[in-house]
């Protein structure tokens, strides 16, 4: 099981990008929100067609076609990779190299959605998400795209929220850097995930929970949180 889904990507310019990849739960919730929106539009179009009579049938079919085949594509291309459902959850689609998704990538990933849907309950898509390191369904693999958390929508808070506490055990430079890195990432993690990651250092720092690690990080960096 992956404890930290962040993918580190080195760009040709030598800059390291940190992409927090979204897993099954947020993607399923985003899909549900988009499905409800589509259902509402279809219901409205159906009612309108009934009121307008037979002459509106062609327009009705056009609306259904674009809604079912291009809803995701248009939003992903023109709204920085985020459909309304993804925006509500705080995730978006990007290319696997971290660049914005374009027409080709979005079209491929959404056209192959029908394969992910087989046998009607997204079984193929679910299996692909669970078996790939970057939580990619078949459409993502074909289009070389990933779904990441939109860090712009995450409220940024300092990771050093308590008074510094000196380390009583000598640590290597790598171990110290790990503690500081953990503290910097803590605001992006849920409480359970932070506790789970903090438990990994138990053999080195017995009794150190997430809060204590942040205190150690404050001491190592010589700074406290500014509130």
Z-matrix of the N, CA and C atoms (Angstrom, degrees):
N
C 1 1.460
C 2 1.523 1 110.00
N 3 1.335 2 115.67 1 137.04
C 4 1.455 3 119.19 2 178.12
C 5 1.522 4 109.78 3 -82.18
N 6 1.320 5 116.29 4 128.77
C 7 1.451 6 120.46 5 177.44
C 8 1.518 7 110.87 6 -90.60
N 9 1.311 8 116.43 7 -30.66
C 10 1.458 9 121.39 8 -179.52
C 11 1.523 10 107.85 9 -128.92
N 12 1.329 11 116.76 10 114.35
C 13 1.461 12 120.42 11 -174.77
C 14 1.513 13 113.05 12 -90.27
N 15 1.318 14 118.54 13 6.01
C 16 1.465 15 120.98 14 179.49
C 17 1.525 16 110.29 15 -69.91
N 18 1.331 17 115.41 16 130.30
C 19 1.454 18 121.46 17 177.89
C 20 1.523 19 109.32 18 -104.86
N 21 1.315 20 116.99 19 127.33
C 22 1.456 21 122.03 20 177.75
C 23 1.527 22 109.01 21 -92.03
N 24 1.327 23 115.77 22 125.18
C 25 1.458 24 121.03 23 -176.06
C 26 1.521 25 109.62 24 -124.24
N 27 1.321 26 116.06 25 121.62
C 28 1.465 27 121.11 26 178.80
C 29 1.521 28 109.32 27 -90.10
N 30 1.329 29 117.20 28 123.00
C 31 1.462 30 121.85 29 179.56
C 32 1.525 31 109.76 30 -85.04
N 33 1.341 32 118.56 31 161.53
C 34 1.468 33 120.78 32 177.04
C 35 1.521 34 112.98 33 -58.55
N 36 1.336 35 117.17 34 -24.33
C 37 1.462 36 120.76 35 179.50
C 38 1.523 37 112.32 36 -80.54
N 39 1.346 38 116.93 37 -1.00
C 40 1.451 39 120.28 38 179.22
C 41 1.513 40 114.12 39 86.69
N 42 1.331 41 117.69 40 10.97
C 43 1.464 42 122.07 41 178.86
C 44 1.523 43 108.74 42 -95.64
N 45 1.310 44 117.06 43 133.34
C 46 1.458 45 120.78 44 -179.98
C 47 1.521 46 109.86 45 -95.04
N 48 1.333 47 115.92 46 121.76
C 49 1.460 48 122.10 47 177.11
C 50 1.520 49 109.03 48 -96.34
N 51 1.327 50 115.86 49 142.97
C 52 1.457 51 120.77 50 176.98
C 53 1.521 52 107.41 51 -114.36
N 54 1.315 53 116.16 52 110.76
C 55 1.461 54 121.72 53 -175.89
C 56 1.528 55 109.71 54 -107.51
N 57 1.341 56 117.64 55 108.06
C 58 1.468 57 120.38 56 177.65
C 59 1.520 58 110.57 57 -77.97
N 60 1.316 59 116.65 58 100.74
C 61 1.458 60 122.17 59 -173.95
C 62 1.526 61 110.58 60 -74.31
N 63 1.332 62 116.07 61 136.19
C 64 1.468 63 121.80 62 -179.86
C 65 1.522 64 109.77 63 -86.94
N 66 1.322 65 116.22 64 138.62
C 67 1.450 66 122.11 65 -179.06
C 68 1.519 67 113.18 66 -94.97
N 69 1.323 68 115.43 67 -156.76
C 70 1.465 69 121.53 68 -172.99
C 71 1.522 70 113.13 69 -66.46
N 72 1.335 71 117.78 70 -46.70
C 73 1.461 72 120.74 71 -172.60
C 74 1.535 73 113.66 72 -59.72
N 75 1.340 74 119.55 73 -54.00
C 76 1.468 75 118.49 74 179.87
C 77 1.515 76 113.07 75 -64.92
N 78 1.322 77 117.39 76 -33.78
C 79 1.459 78 119.88 77 179.69
C 80 1.522 79 110.85 78 -69.63
N 81 1.324 80 116.92 79 -38.11
C 82 1.463 81 120.36 80 177.33
C 83 1.525 82 110.75 81 -65.76
N 84 1.328 83 116.61 82 -39.66
C 85 1.462 84 120.10 83 178.83
C 86 1.517 85 111.10 84 -66.17
N 87 1.336 86 116.73 85 -41.24
C 88 1.466 87 120.50 86 177.56
C 89 1.522 88 110.34 87 -62.57
N 90 1.338 89 116.86 88 -42.11
C 91 1.461 90 120.79 89 177.76
C 92 1.523 91 111.01 90 -60.22
N 93 1.331 92 116.74 91 -40.95
C 94 1.465 93 120.58 92 -179.70
C 95 1.524 94 111.12 93 -63.70
N 96 1.340 95 117.14 94 -43.39
C 97 1.473 96 120.43 95 179.22
C 98 1.525 97 109.98 96 -61.95
N 99 1.333 98 116.75 97 -45.48
C 100 1.467 99 119.99 98 179.17
C 101 1.525 100 111.22 99 -64.40
N 102 1.335 101 117.07 100 -38.27
C 103 1.465 102 120.55 101 178.99
C 104 1.520 103 110.92 102 -63.45
N 105 1.318 104 117.11 103 -39.09
C 106 1.465 105 120.62 104 178.08
C 107 1.526 106 111.07 105 -66.05
N 108 1.336 107 116.17 106 -39.22
C 109 1.467 108 119.93 107 177.35
C 110 1.525 109 110.46 108 -63.44
N 111 1.322 110 116.25 109 -45.34
C 112 1.464 111 120.48 110 178.83
C 113 1.530 112 110.57 111 -61.61
N 114 1.321 113 116.47 112 -42.62
C 115 1.458 114 120.38 113 179.84
C 116 1.529 115 111.19 114 -62.02
N 117 1.343 116 115.58 115 -39.78
C 118 1.467 117 119.61 116 179.31
C 119 1.529 118 110.91 117 -65.53
N 120 1.333 119 116.63 118 -40.61
C 121 1.474 120 120.33 119 178.79
C 122 1.529 121 110.57 120 -66.33
N 123 1.329 122 116.44 121 -42.94
C 124 1.466 123 119.90 122 179.36
C 125 1.531 124 110.57 123 -63.03
N 126 1.320 125 116.16 124 -41.46
C 127 1.471 126 120.08 125 178.94
C 128 1.530 127 110.58 126 -62.17
N 129 1.336 128 115.43 127 -44.72
C 130 1.467 129 119.77 128 179.19
C 131 1.525 130 111.25 129 -63.37
N 132 1.339 131 116.12 130 -42.39
C 133 1.468 132 120.27 131 179.37
C 134 1.522 133 111.05 132 -64.69
N 135 1.335 134 116.57 133 -37.81
C 136 1.463 135 120.24 134 179.64
C 137 1.520 136 111.31 135 -65.99
N 138 1.330 137 116.28 136 -44.06
C 139 1.464 138 120.70 137 178.98
C 140 1.528 139 110.28 138 -64.02
N 141 1.334 140 115.63 139 -43.59
C 142 1.473 141 120.12 140 -179.84
C 143 1.518 142 110.84 141 -62.73
N 144 1.325 143 116.62 142 -40.29
C 145 1.460 144 120.43 143 178.15
C 146 1.523 145 111.14 144 -61.89
N 147 1.336 146 116.27 145 -40.80
C 148 1.458 147 119.76 146 179.04
C 149 1.512 148 112.74 147 -63.63
N 150 1.341 149 116.01 148 -34.18
C 151 1.467 150 120.48 149 -179.58
C 152 1.525 151 110.78 150 -76.11
N 153 1.349 152 116.20 151 -39.88
C 154 1.461 153 120.16 152 -175.13
C 155 1.526 154 113.12 153 -79.75
N 156 1.324 155 117.31 154 -21.92
C 157 1.449 156 118.80 155 178.87
C 158 1.517 157 112.55 156 95.08
N 159 1.350 158 116.84 157 -170.28
C 160 1.455 159 123.07 158 -172.39
C 161 1.508 160 114.82 159 -65.07
N 162 1.315 161 119.34 160 -24.99
C 163 1.464 162 120.81 161 -176.72
C 164 1.516 163 112.74 162 -67.60
N 165 1.311 164 116.65 163 -14.96
C 166 1.465 165 119.70 164 -177.53
C 167 1.517 166 112.51 165 -93.19
N 168 1.339 167 117.67 166 2.51
C 169 1.467 168 120.62 167 -175.07
C 170 1.532 169 111.95 168 -62.44
N 171 1.336 170 116.57 169 -42.63
C 172 1.463 171 120.22 170 179.97
C 173 1.519 172 111.04 171 -62.27
N 174 1.326 173 116.87 172 -44.32
C 175 1.460 174 121.10 173 178.30
C 176 1.520 175 110.98 174 -63.04
N 177 1.312 176 115.45 175 -37.46
C 178 1.465 177 121.35 176 178.49
C 179 1.530 178 110.60 177 -61.98
N 180 1.321 179 116.80 178 -44.04
C 181 1.461 180 121.10 179 178.82
C 182 1.525 181 111.52 180 -64.88
N 183 1.320 182 117.44 181 -37.68
C 184 1.463 183 121.25 182 178.62
C 185 1.526 184 110.45 183 -64.70
N 186 1.322 185 115.74 184 -43.58
C 187 1.467 186 120.21 185 178.32
C 188 1.529 187 110.27 186 -60.45
N 189 1.334 188 116.78 187 -45.15
C 190 1.461 189 120.15 188 179.49
C 191 1.525 190 111.28 189 -62.87
N 192 1.329 191 116.94 190 -41.67
C 193 1.457 192 121.29 191 -178.55
C 194 1.523 193 111.05 192 -60.81
N 195 1.324 194 117.13 193 -50.22
C 196 1.465 195 120.29 194 -178.44
C 197 1.529 196 111.13 195 -68.64
N 198 1.311 197 116.29 196 -34.68
C 199 1.455 198 119.39 197 -178.94
C 200 1.525 199 111.09 198 -67.19
N 201 1.324 200 116.31 199 -43.99
C 202 1.458 201 120.51 200 -175.61
C 203 1.517 202 113.57 201 -79.50
N 204 1.351 203 117.48 202 -27.63
C 205 1.453 204 119.86 203 -174.52
C 206 1.527 205 114.46 204 -110.11
N 207 1.324 206 118.53 205 -25.92
C 208 1.461 207 119.77 206 -173.52
C 209 1.537 208 114.23 207 -123.92
N 210 1.303 209 118.22 208 0.32
C 211 1.475 210 121.22 209 177.25
C 212 1.526 211 110.24 210 -54.80
N 213 1.334 212 116.18 211 -55.00
C 214 1.465 213 119.97 212 -178.23
C 215 1.521 214 111.91 213 -65.59
N 216 1.322 215 116.19 214 -42.05
C 217 1.465 216 120.59 215 -175.57
C 218 1.526 217 110.80 216 -61.92
N 219 1.326 218 117.21 217 -49.21
C 220 1.461 219 120.59 218 -176.93
C 221 1.525 220 111.61 219 -62.77
N 222 1.320 221 116.16 220 -43.07
C 223 1.468 222 118.66 221 179.74
C 224 1.528 223 110.93 222 -67.91
N 225 1.332 224 117.60 223 -41.38
C 226 1.463 225 119.85 224 -177.56
C 227 1.525 226 111.67 225 -65.98
N 228 1.334 227 116.92 226 -35.30
C 229 1.461 228 120.01 227 -178.91
C 230 1.524 229 111.70 228 -77.88
N 231 1.332 230 116.86 229 -42.40
C 232 1.469 231 120.16 230 -173.65
C 233 1.529 232 113.89 231 -96.30
N 234 1.340 233 118.25 232 -10.08
C 235 1.465 234 120.78 233 -179.12
C 236 1.524 235 110.81 234 -121.39
N 237 1.335 236 115.90 235 37.34
C 238 1.463 237 121.62 236 173.75
C 239 1.529 238 112.55 237 57.12
N 240 1.335 239 116.37 238 40.95
C 241 1.453 240 120.54 239 174.05
C 242 1.511 241 115.91 240 84.30
N 243 1.326 242 117.52 241 8.89
C 244 1.462 243 119.67 242 -173.95
C 245 1.522 244 112.26 243 -124.80
N 246 1.322 245 116.81 244 119.89
C 247 1.454 246 121.98 245 167.80
C 248 1.525 247 107.79 246 -75.04
N 249 1.336 248 119.16 247 170.18
C 250 1.474 249 119.10 248 176.23
C 251 1.523 250 112.72 249 -55.49
N 252 1.326 251 116.85 250 -37.92
C 253 1.460 252 119.46 251 178.38
C 254 1.511 253 112.19 252 -65.63
N 255 1.320 254 116.36 253 -43.62
C 256 1.465 255 119.53 254 178.29
C 257 1.529 256 110.78 255 -65.28
N 258 1.322 257 116.95 256 -39.55
C 259 1.469 258 119.78 257 178.61
C 260 1.519 259 110.90 258 -62.15
N 261 1.335 260 116.75 259 -39.23
C 262 1.462 261 120.83 260 -179.64
C 263 1.519 262 111.48 261 -64.30
N 264 1.325 263 116.50 262 -34.57
C 265 1.464 264 121.10 263 -178.75
C 266 1.524 265 111.66 264 -87.28
N 267 1.349 266 116.68 265 -23.22
C 268 1.458 267 120.55 266 -179.77
C 269 1.509 268 113.25 267 91.82
N 270 1.349 269 117.04 268 34.29
C 271 1.453 270 121.20 269 177.54
C 272 1.525 271 109.13 270 -128.22
N 273 1.328 272 116.82 271 165.89
C 274 1.457 273 120.65 272 178.62
C 275 1.522 274 110.01 273 -157.91
N 276 1.310 275 115.99 274 162.74
C 277 1.461 276 122.27 275 179.90
C 278 1.523 277 109.66 276 -94.82
N 279 1.326 278 116.58 277 135.32
C 280 1.462 279 121.65 278 173.45
C 281 1.527 280 107.76 279 -137.39
N 282 1.314 281 116.16 280 163.87
C 283 1.461 282 119.54 281 171.59
C 284 1.520 283 109.90 282 -66.29
N 285 1.310 284 116.77 283 157.90
C 286 1.463 285 120.53 284 -176.96
C 287 1.523 286 112.90 285 -61.57
N 288 1.340 287 117.09 286 -20.27
C 289 1.464 288 120.17 287 177.73
C 290 1.529 289 112.35 288 -92.11
N 291 1.328 290 116.64 289 7.99
C 292 1.455 291 120.85 290 176.06
C 293 1.517 292 115.00 291 91.40
N 294 1.321 293 118.45 292 -5.71
C 295 1.464 294 121.56 293 -179.95
C 296 1.530 295 110.18 294 -81.38
N 297 1.343 296 117.60 295 159.05
C 298 1.464 297 120.11 296 -179.73
C 299 1.519 298 111.87 297 -61.54
N 300 1.326 299 116.76 298 143.13
C 301 1.454 300 121.21 299 179.32
C 302 1.528 301 109.43 300 -72.21
N 303 1.326 302 116.44 301 143.02
C 304 1.462 303 121.45 302 179.81
C 305 1.511 304 111.73 303 -113.53
N 306 1.339 305 115.17 304 -168.77
C 307 1.457 306 120.64 305 -176.86
C 308 1.529 307 111.58 306 -60.41
N 309 1.316 308 117.25 307 -47.83
C 310 1.464 309 120.38 308 -175.46
C 311 1.520 310 111.65 309 -62.07
N 312 1.329 311 116.49 310 -50.00
C 313 1.455 312 120.22 311 -179.22
C 314 1.516 313 112.53 312 -62.42
N 315 1.324 314 116.84 313 -43.75
C 316 1.460 315 120.37 314 -178.69
C 317 1.518 316 111.38 315 -66.92
N 318 1.346 317 117.28 316 -41.21
C 319 1.464 318 120.59 317 178.56
C 320 1.525 319 111.26 318 -62.38
N 321 1.330 320 116.47 319 -44.67
C 322 1.463 321 119.78 320 -178.49
C 323 1.518 322 111.19 321 -63.61
N 324 1.343 323 117.05 322 -48.93
C 325 1.462 324 119.69 323 -175.76
C 326 1.519 325 111.92 324 -64.96
N 327 1.333 326 117.39 325 -30.89
C 328 1.463 327 119.32 326 -178.37
C 329 1.522 328 112.58 327 -87.11
N 330 1.321 329 118.49 328 -29.67
C 331 1.462 330 120.18 329 175.65
C 332 1.524 331 110.89 330 -68.39
N 333 1.335 332 116.39 331 -35.13
C 334 1.465 333 120.10 332 -179.65
C 335 1.532 334 111.25 333 -80.67
N 336 1.314 335 117.42 334 -2.11
C 337 1.467 336 120.98 335 176.92
C 338 1.531 337 110.50 336 -56.64
N 339 1.348 338 116.98 337 -32.80
C 340 1.462 339 120.03 338 179.55
C 341 1.524 340 111.81 339 -64.14
N 342 1.333 341 116.96 340 -30.65
C 343 1.464 342 120.00 341 176.07
C 344 1.526 343 109.47 342 -72.94
N 345 1.336 344 116.84 343 -42.33
C 346 1.473 345 120.47 344 177.20
C 347 1.519 346 111.22 345 -58.50
N 348 1.336 347 115.69 346 -31.30
C 349 1.461 348 121.17 347 -175.68
C 350 1.521 349 112.58 348 -70.83
N 351 1.343 350 117.11 349 -24.77
C 352 1.467 351 120.92 350 -179.06
C 353 1.525 352 109.96 351 -57.17
N 354 1.321 353 121.14 352 135.96
C 355 1.466 354 128.35 353 1.60
C 356 1.529 355 112.94 354 -94.17
N 357 1.319 356 117.68 355 41.28
C 358 1.456 357 121.44 356 177.07
C 359 1.504 358 113.92 357 109.33
N 360 1.328 359 116.79 358 -5.83
C 361 1.472 360 120.23 359 -178.66
C 362 1.534 361 110.17 360 -130.37
N 363 1.334 362 116.96 361 26.86
C 364 1.464 363 122.31 362 179.90
C 365 1.523 364 112.54 363 58.34
N 366 1.342 365 116.94 364 33.03
C 367 1.459 366 119.72 365 -178.62
C 368 1.522 367 111.39 366 -64.24
N 369 1.337 368 117.48 367 -45.02
C 370 1.456 369 120.54 368 179.38
C 371 1.530 370 110.74 369 -64.00
N 372 1.326 371 115.97 370 -42.96
C 373 1.458 372 119.96 371 179.25
C 374 1.514 373 111.90 372 -63.87
N 375 1.329 374 116.68 373 -41.87
C 376 1.466 375 121.53 374 178.94
C 377 1.523 376 110.50 375 -62.86
N 378 1.339 377 116.07 376 -45.78
C 379 1.466 378 119.47 377 -179.39
C 380 1.524 379 110.89 378 -62.60
N 381 1.336 380 116.39 379 -41.25
C 382 1.467 381 120.15 380 179.95
C 383 1.521 382 111.02 381 -64.39
N 384 1.338 383 117.37 382 -41.94
C 385 1.465 384 120.57 383 178.67
C 386 1.521 385 111.43 384 -60.55
N 387 1.319 386 116.53 385 -40.44
C 388 1.455 387 120.53 386 -175.83
C 389 1.536 388 112.88 387 -76.07
N 390 1.335 389 116.42 388 -24.39
C 391 1.463 390 119.71 389 -173.60
C 392 1.526 391 113.93 390 -99.55
N 393 1.326 392 117.78 391 -9.31
C 394 1.463 393 120.40 392 -179.40
C 395 1.516 394 111.31 393 -103.26
N 396 1.306 395 115.43 394 146.28
C 397 1.472 396 121.11 395 -175.72
C 398 1.521 397 111.97 396 -63.39
N 399 1.337 398 117.31 397 -35.05
C 400 1.462 399 121.42 398 -176.54
C 401 1.528 400 112.37 399 -102.09
N 402 1.324 401 116.79 400 19.65
C 403 1.470 402 122.28 401 178.73
C 404 1.533 403 111.02 402 52.49
N 405 1.307 404 116.39 403 54.14
C 406 1.462 405 121.89 404 -179.15
C 407 1.520 406 110.34 405 -102.58
N 408 1.336 407 116.33 406 129.84
C 409 1.457 408 118.45 407 170.87
C 410 1.527 409 107.59 408 -80.52
N 411 1.327 410 116.83 409 177.86
C 412 1.464 411 120.13 410 -175.35
C 413 1.528 412 111.50 411 -59.06
N 414 1.332 413 116.75 412 -38.89
C 415 1.459 414 120.29 413 178.15
C 416 1.516 415 112.27 414 -62.15
N 417 1.327 416 116.67 415 -38.29
C 418 1.467 417 120.43 416 177.80
C 419 1.523 418 111.23 417 -67.42
N 420 1.315 419 116.27 418 -39.47
C 421 1.464 420 119.55 419 179.21
C 422 1.521 421 110.89 420 -64.24
N 423 1.338 422 116.35 421 -41.90
C 424 1.460 423 120.35 422 -179.52
C 425 1.520 424 111.80 423 -68.32
N 426 1.330 425 116.65 424 -36.53
C 427 1.466 426 121.14 425 -177.43
C 428 1.516 427 112.84 426 -92.32
N 429 1.342 428 117.62 427 -6.07
C 430 1.465 429 122.65 428 -175.86
C 431 1.526 430 110.53 429 57.01
N 432 1.335 431 115.23 430 53.15
C 433 1.459 432 121.96 431 178.10
C 434 1.518 433 109.82 432 -124.66
N 435 1.316 434 116.31 433 161.62
C 436 1.457 435 122.68 434 174.44
C 437 1.519 436 108.54 435 -138.55
N 438 1.314 437 116.19 436 160.86
C 439 1.460 438 121.77 437 176.15
C 440 1.516 439 107.67 438 -110.05
N 441 1.323 440 116.85 439 124.46
C 442 1.461 441 121.74 440 -175.51
C 443 1.517 442 110.27 441 -124.50
N 444 1.304 443 115.86 442 161.37
C 445 1.454 444 120.68 443 173.03
C 446 1.520 445 109.01 444 -72.40
N 447 1.321 446 115.83 445 138.21
C 448 1.463 447 120.66 446 178.20
C 449 1.514 448 108.18 447 -83.23
N 450 1.323 449 116.35 448 96.00
C 451 1.459 450 120.94 449 -174.92
C 452 1.524 451 112.60 450 -64.40
N 453 1.337 452 118.12 451 -17.68
C 454 1.464 453 120.07 452 177.99
C 455 1.517 454 111.51 453 -66.79
N 456 1.350 455 115.28 454 -25.50
C 457 1.452 456 119.87 455 -177.65
C 458 1.515 457 112.69 456 -92.71
N 459 1.330 458 116.19 457 -0.54
C 460 1.459 459 120.07 458 179.48
C 461 1.510 460 109.87 459 -93.37
N 462 1.303 461 116.36 460 126.56
C 463 1.463 462 120.37 461 179.70
C 464 1.522 463 109.45 462 -64.39
N 465 1.314 464 115.86 463 122.33
C 466 1.452 465 120.68 464 -177.75
C 467 1.518 466 110.65 465 -88.39
N 468 1.307 467 114.76 466 126.21
C 469 1.454 468 120.89 467 176.79
C 470 1.521 469 108.21 468 -129.97
N 471 1.282 470 115.83 469 151.65
C 472 1.453 471 119.04 470 178.55
C 473 1.518 472 110.20 471 -63.30
N 474 1.321 473 115.85 472 142.59
C 475 1.464 474 120.03 473 -179.23
C 476 1.522 475 111.93 474 -79.84
N 477 1.307 476 117.42 475 -14.54
C 478 1.451 477 120.12 476 -174.16
C 479 1.522 478 108.66 477 -101.39
N 480 1.343 479 115.36 478 85.58
C 481 1.459 480 119.95 479 -170.40
C 482 1.508 481 115.14 480 -100.24
N 483 1.320 482 119.67 481 3.02
C 484 1.456 483 120.97 482 -178.20
C 485 1.522 484 109.12 483 -136.50
N 486 1.307 485 115.25 484 171.02
C 487 1.462 486 119.91 485 -178.25
C 488 1.526 487 110.18 486 -65.57
N 489 1.332 488 117.07 487 145.05
C 490 1.468 489 120.39 488 179.65
C 491 1.529 490 111.73 489 -60.82
N 492 1.302 491 115.18 490 143.94
C 493 1.461 492 121.04 491 176.19
C 494 1.525 493 108.28 492 -129.87
N 495 1.311 494 118.19 493 121.73
C 496 1.470 495 120.03 494 -176.05
C 497 1.525 496 111.91 495 -68.73
N 498 1.294 497 115.11 496 146.17
C 499 1.459 498 121.27 497 175.85
C 500 1.524 499 109.92 498 -76.51
N 501 1.305 500 115.88 499 134.16
C 502 1.457 501 120.61 500 179.24
C 503 1.523 502 111.72 501 -98.10
N 504 1.345 503 116.04 502 -5.66
C 505 1.454 504 121.29 503 -177.86
C 506 1.522 505 108.67 504 -119.23
N 507 1.317 506 118.39 505 129.78
C 508 1.474 507 119.51 506 179.01
C 509 1.532 508 110.59 507 -66.78
N 510 1.321 509 115.20 508 132.69
C 511 1.459 510 121.07 509 -179.66
C 512 1.521 511 109.88 510 -123.07
N 513 1.301 512 115.90 511 154.46
C 514 1.458 513 120.24 512 175.59
C 515 1.532 514 108.85 513 -72.83
N 516 1.328 515 115.53 514 165.06
C 517 1.459 516 120.05 515 178.86
C 518 1.524 517 110.60 516 -60.45
N 519 1.323 518 117.32 517 -39.50
C 520 1.468 519 121.27 518 -179.96
C 521 1.527 520 110.69 519 -63.85
N 522 1.331 521 116.44 520 -40.72
C 523 1.467 522 120.07 521 178.98
C 524 1.522 523 111.04 522 -66.36
N 525 1.322 524 117.06 523 -39.06
C 526 1.465 525 120.50 524 177.47
C 527 1.531 526 110.55 525 -64.46
N 528 1.326 527 116.54 526 -42.30
C 529 1.459 528 120.37 527 179.15
C 530 1.521 529 110.90 528 -63.83
N 531 1.331 530 117.31 529 -34.51
C 532 1.461 531 121.46 530 178.02
C 533 1.520 532 110.99 531 -64.18
N 534 1.332 533 116.82 532 -41.29
C 535 1.464 534 121.22 533 179.32
C 536 1.525 535 110.56 534 -64.63
N 537 1.319 536 117.21 535 -44.82
C 538 1.457 537 121.19 536 179.85
C 539 1.530 538 110.28 537 -64.28
N 540 1.326 539 116.23 538 -42.10
C 541 1.466 540 120.23 539 179.00
C 542 1.521 541 110.87 540 -62.49
N 543 1.326 542 116.49 541 -41.01
C 544 1.467 543 120.12 542 178.01
C 545 1.526 544 110.84 543 -61.26
N 546 1.329 545 117.38 544 -44.82
C 547 1.458 546 121.38 545 -179.30
C 548 1.528 547 111.78 546 -62.69
N 549 1.328 548 116.24 547 -37.02
C 550 1.456 549 119.99 548 179.18
C 551 1.523 550 111.90 549 -69.24
N 552 1.322 551 116.24 550 -29.01
C 553 1.459 552 120.64 551 -178.73
C 554 1.525 553 112.73 552 -87.49
N 555 1.324 554 118.08 553 -16.24
C 556 1.461 555 121.27 554 -173.31
C 557 1.525 556 114.05 555 -52.63
N 558 1.355 557 120.63 556 -42.41
C 559 1.468 558 119.33 557 -179.71
C 560 1.526 559 114.10 558 -61.41
N 561 1.327 560 117.85 559 -20.44
C 562 1.461 561 121.55 560 -179.28
C 563 1.521 562 112.11 561 -89.79
N 564 1.345 563 118.16 562 -6.77
C 565 1.454 564 122.20 563 -174.65
C 566 1.520 565 111.25 564 -104.21
N 567 1.327 566 116.39 565 152.68
C 568 1.456 567 120.20 566 171.02
C 569 1.524 568 108.51 567 -73.70
N 570 1.314 569 116.31 568 164.18
C 571 1.454 570 119.95 569 179.98
C 572 1.519 571 112.25 570 -60.09
N 573 1.346 572 116.63 571 -41.74
C 574 1.461 573 120.53 572 -179.64
C 575 1.524 574 111.16 573 -66.18
N 576 1.349 575 116.92 574 -41.59
C 577 1.462 576 119.31 575 -179.35
C 578 1.536 577 110.35 576 -66.99
N 579 1.337 578 117.18 577 -40.39
C 580 1.459 579 120.12 578 178.63
C 581 1.530 580 110.82 579 -61.97
N 582 1.337 581 116.03 580 -42.99
C 583 1.467 582 119.84 581 178.60
C 584 1.526 583 111.25 582 -64.68
N 585 1.339 584 115.65 583 -37.58
C 586 1.460 585 120.44 584 -179.45
C 587 1.520 586 111.14 585 -66.12
N 588 1.332 587 116.20 586 -43.01
C 589 1.458 588 120.06 587 178.11
C 590 1.523 589 111.22 588 -67.95
N 591 1.339 590 116.07 589 -39.35
C 592 1.465 591 119.32 590 -179.56
C 593 1.527 592 111.55 591 -63.48
N 594 1.328 593 117.20 592 -31.56
C 595 1.466 594 120.21 593 -178.40
C 596 1.527 595 112.45 594 -65.99
N 597 1.334 596 116.25 595 -18.93
C 598 1.467 597 119.54 596 -179.14
C 599 1.529 598 111.29 597 -64.83
N 600 1.342 599 117.04 598 -31.01
C 601 1.470 600 120.21 599 -177.16
C 602 1.526 601 111.87 600 -87.42
N 603 1.336 602 117.75 601 5.72
C 604 1.459 603 121.57 602 -178.54
C 605 1.529 604 112.62 603 -53.56
N 606 1.332 605 119.43 604 -42.48
C 607 1.474 606 118.54 605 179.95
C 608 1.529 607 113.21 606 -62.96
N 609 1.337 608 117.18 607 -28.79
C 610 1.465 609 120.90 608 -178.09
C 611 1.520 610 111.17 609 -90.23
N 612 1.356 611 115.51 610 -42.42
C 613 1.463 612 121.30 611 -178.70
C 614 1.527 613 108.70 612 -124.85
N 615 1.329 614 117.72 613 83.79
C 616 1.465 615 120.62 614 -177.73
C 617 1.535 616 111.72 615 -57.13
N 618 1.326 617 116.01 616 132.63
C 619 1.460 618 120.80 617 176.39
C 620 1.515 619 115.11 618 81.31
N 621 1.338 620 118.07 619 4.33
C 622 1.463 621 120.94 620 -177.83
C 623 1.530 622 109.52 621 -84.90
N 624 1.336 623 116.55 622 113.01
C 625 1.456 624 119.91 623 175.31
C 626 1.523 625 109.04 624 -95.91
N 627 1.330 626 116.57 625 -173.75
C 628 1.469 627 120.45 626 -176.94
C 629 1.524 628 111.91 627 -60.80
N 630 1.326 629 116.76 628 -40.56
C 631 1.468 630 120.18 629 -178.49
C 632 1.524 631 110.91 630 -66.22
N 633 1.313 632 116.06 631 -40.37
C 634 1.466 633 119.06 632 -179.50
C 635 1.525 634 111.12 633 -68.66
N 636 1.321 635 116.94 634 -36.35
C 637 1.462 636 119.62 635 177.81
C 638 1.521 637 110.89 636 -64.02
N 639 1.340 638 117.06 637 -37.40
C 640 1.469 639 120.08 638 175.91
C 641 1.524 640 111.04 639 -65.38
N 642 1.334 641 116.28 640 -34.93
C 643 1.467 642 120.11 641 177.31
C 644 1.524 643 110.14 642 -67.11
N 645 1.333 644 116.58 643 -40.50
C 646 1.453 645 119.86 644 176.20
C 647 1.529 646 110.35 645 -63.32
N 648 1.329 647 116.77 646 -40.09
C 649 1.463 648 120.59 647 179.88
C 650 1.529 649 110.58 648 -63.20
N 651 1.330 650 116.56 649 -39.40
C 652 1.467 651 119.88 650 176.58
C 653 1.515 652 111.12 651 -59.67
N 654 1.310 653 115.15 652 -41.86
C 655 1.473 654 119.62 653 -179.54
C 656 1.538 655 110.44 654 -68.99
N 657 1.329 656 116.90 655 -42.13
C 658 1.465 657 120.68 656 -178.70
C 659 1.525 658 112.26 657 -64.47
N 660 1.327 659 116.36 658 -34.88
C 661 1.466 660 119.93 659 -177.95
C 662 1.518 661 112.39 660 -95.49
N 663 1.327 662 116.16 661 -7.31
C 664 1.464 663 119.55 662 178.30
C 665 1.517 664 113.70 663 69.84
N 666 1.331 665 117.67 664 32.61
C 667 1.458 666 119.69 665 179.67
C 668 1.511 667 110.18 666 -143.90
N 669 1.343 668 115.01 667 158.29
C 670 1.444 669 122.68 668 175.84
C 671 1.510 670 108.62 669 -118.34
N 672 1.330 671 115.59 670 166.52
C 673 1.454 672 119.53 671 178.53
C 674 1.524 673 110.37 672 -70.14
N 675 1.305 674 114.70 673 139.83
C 676 1.462 675 120.45 674 174.04
C 677 1.514 676 108.74 675 -101.45
N 678 1.318 677 117.75 676 116.81
C 679 1.454 678 121.70 677 -177.16
C 680 1.509 679 110.06 678 -103.11
